[in-house]
């Protein structure tokens, strides 16, 4: 173990966080660029039904995820001290848990295939069981790097893993593997990441099955299980419900629309949360400082994400046609609706690392329990109107869930709802003005090919957003610019 824990009282702590953010988010952006170049080729070669079948298997994998032991890893990050014996104990637990999950998936595969009435689902799940075996070799090195706020090493590994996954995906699509392309590509990425993380950190994968003295670690990890289980129910209920009632083709259109609109919140927010959790954990004795930092994160993150979401909503048709091709055009109405729900989801998922860092994982579980009731109920109502009803269920229910989350999770750090609204206002307000301008420009355009239409609307939206920021939120814009170009950390930070 050759990584040193970060110290919140160190003068360079702020600079260390900034460096971690740049490495983690920067590597994520580059890896996603690699992935998306290949994805745009693959998605044109595969059929929506392939994505529908793959989505069915992901429900099973994601339901098992809450048992994969990542709560133990969170305990390692959150604890004040860490020694090699505790690492070996955690590694041993992870091996047992994930080996058991692999066996369980082999047994449940035919049951899942019967539920969906799709025999191929069983074979897909049997092969995907190999994914669980990578988890112990990824999670423990992640804990070490997270405590040290060292995200340079994983950034390099993640880029290599993304390239390996992209190569397999492109090969499979060109050779006609069909849905198996979607199975083997991420599997290659996970195994490359597992090997790379072990080499990058110098972690010795020698387990200890002597679990004496692990009570606190297990208790903390178990306290996260409830929240993770409820989150899985909340996030997978739509595919679980829709997979039984919709044809694979229609389910594939909905699933890919959800994938497209969730790219930012699912691909870029988790890396930021990876940095936020250990950073908040190092500041856990100063809730006021956490609240100040959280509001700043909300303000800057929504300034980046909201124009993406609202721009996606008002350009859904030419966007889908340009990126995916004509056969995917029926996906556009789903994109237009789902994109409007994503600003709320982005804000909602930012609260979890704060609650966990403050040692309040039970609060995260309570919030997830609300979502586990609210979202499936909305999906059961929405499915009566077909796949489009699932999209409307997102838009109608997630704003309510976000308000509940803010009320419950904001209390321990003294965050008021009015503080949160002020933090979100610049990004959301300027994006609404931008969307109105884009719709006005679009209404005046003559009939154009989709790519030409986007070529007009995207620059128009960018100009409108910058103009709105300059007129209405100049201070926030300057704050974002300062974050990017500043090289020295502030001398003091006032909560």
Secondary structure, DSSP 8 states (H G I E B T S, - for coil): -------TTSTTHHHHHHHHHHHHHHHHHHHHHHHHHHHHHHHHHS-HHHHHHHHHHHHHHHHHHTTSSHHHHHHHHHSS---HHHHHHHHHHHHHHHHHHHHHHHHHHHHHHHHHT-THHHHHHHHHGGGGGGHHHHHHHHHHHHHTT--HHHHHHHHHHHHHHHHHHHHHHHHT-TTHHHHHHHHHHHHHHHHHHHHHHT---------TT-HHHHHHHHHHHHHHHHHHHHHHHHHHHHHHHS-HHHHHHHHHHHHHHTHIIIIIHHHHHHHHHHHHHHTTT-HHHHHHHHHHHHHHHHHHHHHHHHHHHHTHHHHHHHHH-GGGGGGHHHHHHHHHHHHHHHHHHTSHHHHHHTT-HHHHHHHHHHHHHHHHHHHHHHGGG-HHHHHHHHHHHHHHHHHHHHHHHHGGGT--HHHHHHHHHHHHHHHHHHHHHHHHHHHH--S--HHHHHHHHHHHHHHHHHHHHHHH-HHHHHHHHHHHH--S--S----
